[in-house]
Amino acid sequence: MAVKYYPVAPGYRVNVRSGPSTQHPVVRVLSEGATVPVHCQKPGEWVTGPYGTTRLWDSIAPGQYVSDAYVRTGSDDYVAPRCA
């Protein structure tokens, strides 16, 4: 299945973390206007952002997660397979 790319909320520099919670270390920060690939998604810590409150986290690279509350996927549900 082809990986889809989604825009990050405008005006935000989003922290990319090593796992699906704010307790995981920040591995990098996305620049404003970034577009990210969503390889898979998994449940984690609840986060509130510009696109609502969710516990879904998007895997954008191996060991790199961003909260789905900051990614405009157009859905409150899974838009990619669940991460293993």
N, C-alpha and C positions, 0 to 999 in steps of 0.2 A: 504494500500500500504506500502510495506517495505521501511524503511528509508535507503538511500544509504549513504556511507561514502566516502569522497573525501580528497585528500591530500592538505595541505597548501603549498604554494610556498616554495621551498627549500631555506634556508638561511634567512628566515624572521621570526620574532617574531611578530605575528599579534595581533593588539588590537581588543578585543571583546567589542562591545558597546551596550548600553541599547536600542538603536533604529537605524534606517537605515540612519545615517549620522554621520559625524565626529563631529557634535555639541553635540551629545549625550555622556554622560560620559562613560569612559572606565570601564568595570566591571571586566575584567581580561585580561591577555595576554597569547596567545597561545605560547607554546614552539616551537622551530624549529623542523620541521619534524612531526608536529601534523597532525592527520587525524580527520576530523570533520563530524558529521552527518548533512545533510541538510534536515530539516523537512519541510520547506516551504521557499518561496522567495518572496520578495516584492521590488518595486521600491523605490529609495531614492536618496540621493546625488550622483552625478557623482564622481567616483574615478578612478584614473589611477594607475595601479599596474603591476606586472610582466606578468599578463595574459590579458593586454589591458585596455581599458577605458570602464567602465560600470556604470549603475545606479542600477544594481541588487544587493540586499543584501540578504545574506543567514541566515536564522534563525537556529542556532545550538543548541538552548535550549530556554525555555521560557524567553523572555526578553534579549536574547543574539544574536547579529547580527555581521557578518563579511562581508566586501565587497567581492563580487564575483570576483573582480579583483585579489584577493590573494588566490583563491581556484581553483584547477585544476578540473573543472567539465567536460572539453572537449567540452563545448558549450558556445556560447555567449547569448543563450536564456535560458528560464526556463528549469530546469531539475527536478523540484519538484513543487508541487502545490503552487499557490499563497497564501500567508499568509492572514488570515481573518482580 
